[in-house]
Amino acid sequence: MNKQIDLSQLWQILKRSFLAMIILGILGMAVAYFGAKTLIAPKYEADTSLLVNRKQDNDPNMQLNAQQADVQIINTYKDIITRPVVLQAVADDLTSPQRVITKKAEKAVYGTRYNATTGVRERYVVEKAKPAKYKLEPAKYTNLTADDLAKMVSVSTQQNSQVFTVNVKDNDPVRARDIANEVAKVFEQKIAKMMSISNLSVVSKATANPTPVSPRLNLIAIVGLGIGVLIAFMWGLIRELTDQTVKDLDFITDSLGLVDLGAVNYVQRMKDIDEVIQATKAKYDDDVDSFDGPNLPQRSRRRV
């Protein structure tokens, strides 16, 4: 049945559903907050910034052209970073044992002395050269592929800026930091060989950020609150639309075309007819006694 609702009815629905809206709103907010906190794995972000800048000439026009060229080439760098040529090398470095230097190499120390036989000053070794010492460290991570890195790594830039940022999102803040720094390191080495230019330098290294960037629990809680309030209001609206009871006498006369013969007041539901008869009789006796009054003569009271 088609039914129209005016603003006054909406206000009445809002008032009747106010308590349910509060309860369901708080319940929805709690469910959304704790559900997201429990079921959604947090994501952490680490980023490192790189600067594209080549050696500048003294000519101002040449400097401007070089800067514009560096800005334009950032788009190419962004595309190369997310390619397997870089990400595969990063994955191999992070999942393979690494040789780490523990002691730097030392050069030989020479001295000079005079040779009386030849009459020439000769150079001799005072201390022999010492090679660098290395140790093999185990791989930092396992089961990390270029496809996995492609889902984690993104590149962001600002307009007319020579600095671009490599962003990494991962479930582990330390691993996100290591991946970001390794991407910057590998890309700096690869780009110098691929394009035969060395105009890239790391501005800032990534650090481990213990604060997750997702899920945004506060926003999810607000959404849960809104959904709970909306459900309560819609439930009240549906009840109003499906209510078939007659609330106005004009509906009987105007809509149905019936004659209004009168109104019957509400009658309390009777559980037991005998109890109702006894209660009515007791009430009648009390009314009679109160009508006689306590000051009437005994004879008059019996006549009555």
C-alpha positions as semicolon CSV with decimal commas, in nm:
position;residue;x (nm);y (nm);z (nm)
1;M;0,000;0,000;0,000
2;N;0,135;0,341;-0,098
3;K;0,178;0,563;0,200
4;Q;0,304;0,918;0,235
5;I;0,492;1,046;0,536
6;D;0,522;1,413;0,620
7;L;0,787;1,585;0,827
8;S;0,583;1,566;1,146
9;Q;0,564;1,189;1,113
10;L;0,939;1,170;1,055
11;W;0,991;1,373;1,369
12;Q;0,767;1,136;1,563
13;I;0,958;0,837;1,424
14;L;1,283;1,003;1,525
15;K;1,161;1,060;1,879
16;R;1,028;0,705;1,916
17;S;1,351;0,558;1,778
18;F;1,587;0,789;1,968
19;L;1,678;0,537;2,239
20;A;1,723;0,256;1,985
21;M;1,942;0,486;1,774
22;I;2,169;0,555;2,070
23;I;2,196;0,189;2,167
24;L;2,253;0,057;1,814
25;G;2,491;0,344;1,738
26;I;2,713;0,264;2,035
27;L;2,689;-0,108;1,958
28;G;2,779;-0,052;1,592
29;M;3,073;0,171;1,686
30;A;3,208;-0,090;1,930
31;V;3,165;-0,377;1,684
32;A;3,331;-0,182;1,401
33;Y;3,624;-0,067;1,616
34;F;3,709;-0,395;1,784
35;G;3,623;-0,598;1,474
36;A;3,866;-0,396;1,261
37;K;4,130;-0,409;1,532
38;T;4,098;-0,786;1,561
39;L;4,038;-0,898;1,203
40;I;4,234;-0,645;0,992
41;A;4,611;-0,671;1,002
42;P;4,776;-0,333;1,066
43;K;4,988;-0,176;0,793
44;Y;5,304;0,023;0,862
45;E;5,467;0,270;0,625
46;A;5,829;0,366;0,570
47;D;5,961;0,607;0,310
48;T;6,292;0,728;0,178
49;S;6,350;1,039;-0,031
50;L;6,580;1,067;-0,332
51;L;6,709;1,378;-0,507
52;V;6,762;1,404;-0,881
53;N;7,032;1,663;-0,940
54;R;7,332;1,679;-1,169
55;K;7,637;1,904;-1,157
56;Q;7,536;2,252;-1,261
57;D;7,714;2,485;-1,499
58;N;7,770;2,849;-1,420
59;D;7,534;2,955;-1,698
60;P;7,189;3,033;-1,542
61;N;7,009;2,921;-1,857
62;M;7,188;2,587;-1,851
63;Q;7,102;2,544;-1,484
64;L;6,732;2,604;-1,551
65;N;6,730;2,361;-1,841
66;A;6,907;2,098;-1,633
67;Q;6,656;2,136;-1,351
68;Q;6,363;2,102;-1,590
69;A;6,523;1,793;-1,741
70;D;6,567;1,640;-1,395
71;V;6,203;1,705;-1,311
72;Q;6,090;1,540;-1,633
73;I;6,313;1,238;-1,586
74;I;6,155;1,162;-1,247
75;N;5,858;1,009;-1,429
76;T;6,097;0,765;-1,594
77;Y;6,259;0,688;-1,259
78;K;5,919;0,619;-1,103
79;D;5,844;0,364;-1,371
80;I;6,182;0,193;-1,341
81;I;6,162;0,159;-0,961
82;T;5,846;-0,052;-0,979
83;R;5,989;-0,280;-1,249
84;P;6,133;-0,628;-1,185
85;V;6,480;-0,508;-1,286
86;V;6,497;-0,325;-0,953
87;L;6,254;-0,519;-0,736
88;Q;6,403;-0,859;-0,821
89;A;6,748;-0,736;-0,720
90;V;6,602;-0,602;-0,396
91;A;6,430;-0,934;-0,325
92;D;6,754;-1,124;-0,392
93;D;6,952;-0,899;-0,158
94;L;6,701;-0,931;0,125
95;T;6,657;-1,308;0,094
96;S;7,025;-1,401;0,041
97;P;7,314;-1,413;0,289
98;Q;7,514;-1,093;0,280
99;R;7,888;-1,044;0,314
100;V;7,947;-0,765;0,562
101;I;8,284;-0,599;0,615
102;T;8,409;-0,622;0,973
103;K;8,751;-0,463;0,929
104;K;8,863;-0,231;0,655
105;A;9,168;-0,304;0,446
106;E;9,492;-0,138;0,552
107;K;9,753;-0,014;0,310
108;A;10,116;-0,112;0,335
109;V;10,350;0,123;0,519
110;Y;10,679;0,200;0,347
111;G;11,000;0,356;0,462
112;T;11,313;0,478;0,284
113;R;11,678;0,407;0,349
114;Y;12,009;0,491;0,186
115;N;12,196;0,210;0,012
116;A;12,567;0,279;0,043
117;T;12,657;0,027;-0,226
118;T;12,443;0,176;-0,498
119;G;12,426;0,522;-0,358
120;V;12,049;0,531;-0,405
121;R;11,772;0,575;-0,151
122;E;11,550;0,269;-0,153
123;R;11,198;0,218;-0,032
124;Y;11,124;-0,082;0,184
125;V;10,815;-0,227;0,345
126;V;10,776;-0,139;0,710
127;E;10,433;-0,302;0,752
128;K;10,260;-0,525;0,499
129;A;9,915;-0,445;0,364
130;K;9,627;-0,612;0,537
131;P;9,319;-0,719;0,342
132;A;8,968;-0,638;0,456
133;K;8,789;-0,889;0,670
134;Y;8,432;-0,995;0,607
135;K;8,169;-1,208;0,770
136;L;7,867;-1,374;0,619
137;E;7,538;-1,271;0,774
138;P;7,223;-1,480;0,723
139;A;6,941;-1,352;0,506
140;K;6,713;-1,101;0,674
141;Y;6,392;-1,235;0,527
142;T;6,257;-1,539;0,345
143;N;5,985;-1,593;0,086
144;L;6,003;-1,237;-0,046
145;T;5,955;-1,204;-0,422
146;A;5,945;-0,923;-0,675
147;D;5,567;-0,964;-0,704
148;D;5,531;-0,916;-0,328
149;L;5,744;-0,602;-0,343
150;A;5,540;-0,464;-0,632
151;K;5,234;-0,465;-0,404
152;M;5,422;-0,288;-0,124
153;V;5,625;-0,025;-0,311
154;S;5,485;0,301;-0,448
155;V;5,644;0,627;-0,559
156;S;5,512;0,976;-0,489
157;T;5,628;1,312;-0,617
158;Q;5,542;1,678;-0,581
159;Q;5,488;1,911;-0,870
160;N;5,802;2,082;-0,999
161;S;6,019;1,915;-0,735
162;Q;6,342;1,728;-0,792
163;V;6,275;1,508;-0,489
164;F;6,063;1,195;-0,508
165;T;5,972;0,952;-0,231
166;V;5,968;0,573;-0,225
167;N;5,687;0,451;0,004
168;V;5,665;0,097;0,138
169;K;5,366;-0,047;0,325
170;D;5,402;-0,374;0,509
171;N;5,273;-0,562;0,815
172;D;5,614;-0,526;0,983
173;P;5,754;-0,174;1,038
174;V;6,115;-0,298;1,046
175;R;6,078;-0,489;0,721
176;A;5,912;-0,187;0,559
177;R;6,215;0,022;0,659
178;D;6,462;-0,236;0,523
179;I;6,276;-0,268;0,194
180;A;6,261;0,109;0,141
181;N;6,632;0,156;0,208
182;E;6,726;-0,142;-0,011
183;V;6,512;-0,012;-0,299
184;A;6,688;0,325;-0,282
185;K;7,029;0,157;-0,268
186;V;6,968;-0,081;-0,559
187;F;6,801;0,185;-0,773
188;E;7,090;0,426;-0,723
189;Q;7,331;0,158;-0,847
190;K;7,113;0,039;-1,135
191;I;7,025;0,379;-1,277
192;A;7,391;0,484;-1,303
193;K;7,457;0,181;-1,527
194;M;7,131;0,189;-1,722
195;M;7,134;0,559;-1,817
196;S;7,508;0,630;-1,790
197;I;7,444;0,924;-1,561
198;S;7,500;0,979;-1,193
199;N;7,249;1,239;-1,085
200;L;7,074;1,054;-0,801
201;S;7,139;1,073;-0,428
202;V;6,952;0,967;-0,115
203;V;6,820;1,263;0,081
204;S;6,679;1,078;0,382
205;K;6,680;0,711;0,477
206;A;6,371;0,526;0,593
207;T;6,308;0,462;0,962
208;A;6,080;0,214;1,135
209;N;5,754;0,383;1,230
210;P;5,564;0,188;1,502
211;T;5,238;0,375;1,433
212;P;5,021;0,190;1,179
213;V;4,874;0,384;0,888
214;S;4,585;0,141;0,844
215;P;4,327;0,042;0,941
216;R;4,203;0,386;1,048
217;L;4,019;0,275;1,359
218;N;3,868;0,614;1,441
219;L;3,715;0,649;1,095
220;I;3,586;0,290;1,105
221;A;3,428;0,353;1,447
222;I;3,250;0,664;1,313
223;V;3,120;0,463;1,016
224;G;2,996;0,192;1,254
225;L;2,819;0,457;1,462
226;G;2,645;0,596;1,153
227;I;2,538;0,251;1,036
228;G;2,394;0,166;1,378
229;V;2,196;0,490;1,391
230;L;2,073;0,440;1,035
231;I;1,957;0,084;1,108
232;A;1,759;0,199;1,413
233;F;1,595;0,482;1,218
234;M;1,511;0,257;0,922
235;W;1,357;0,002;1,157
236;G;1,134;0,271;1,304
237;L;1,043;0,391;0,954
238;I;0,950;0,039;0,841
239;R;0,734;-0,008;1,150
240;E;0,555;0,314;1,071
241;L;0,497;0,220;0,706
242;T;0,369;-0,129;0,790
243;D;0,147;-0,017;1,077
244;Q;-0,218;-0,086;0,978
245;T;-0,385;0,041;1,295
246;V;-0,626;0,336;1,274
247;K;-0,489;0,637;1,457
248;D;-0,725;0,908;1,326
249;L;-1,107;0,916;1,306
250;D;-1,086;1,114;0,983
251;F;-0,942;0,806;0,815
252;I;-1,268;0,617;0,888
253;T;-1,499;0,887;0,757
254;D;-1,288;1,036;0,477
255;S;-1,086;0,744;0,343
256;L;-1,319;0,453;0,415
257;G;-1,648;0,644;0,379
258;L;-1,798;0,499;0,701
259;V;-2,024;0,671;0,953
260;D;-1,879;0,762;1,290
261;L;-2,120;0,617;1,549
262;G;-1,906;0,690;1,851
263;A;-1,595;0,586;2,035
264;V;-1,543;0,315;2,292
265;N;-1,285;0,384;2,556
266;Y;-1,013;0,136;2,634
267;V;-1,134;-0,158;2,841
268;Q;-0,880;-0,335;3,055
269;R;-0,822;-0,694;2,958
270;M;-1,004;-0,937;3,189
271;K;-0,818;-1,247;3,297
272;D;-1,101;-1,406;3,501
273;I;-1,469;-1,302;3,482
274;D;-1,536;-1,414;3,841
275;E;-1,257;-1,189;3,970
276;V;-1,403;-0,899;3,777
277;I;-1,753;-0,962;3,923
278;Q;-1,622;-0,982;4,276
279;A;-1,413;-0,666;4,228
280;T;-1,713;-0,479;4,083
281;K;-1,941;-0,594;4,369
282;A;-1,690;-0,491;4,633
283;K;-1,653;-0,153;4,470
284;Y;-2,035;-0,113;4,464
285;D;-2,064;-0,196;4,837
286;D;-1,793;0,054;4,919
287;D;-1,975;0,321;4,720
288;V;-2,304;0,246;4,906
289;D;-2,137;0,263;5,246
290;S;-1,971;0,588;5,163
291;F;-2,304;0,729;5,042
292;D;-2,484;0,635;5,371
293;G;-2,225;0,811;5,580
294;P;-2,116;0,716;5,930
295;N;-2,348;0,964;6,114
296;L;-2,687;0,825;5,994
297;P;-2,911;0,648;6,255
298;Q;-2,890;0,270;6,259
299;R;-3,256;0,236;6,153
300;S;-3,213;0,466;5,859
301;R;-2,909;0,276;5,745
302;R;-3,101;-0,054;5,759
303;R;-3,393;0,096;5,564
304;V;-3,163;0,199;5,297
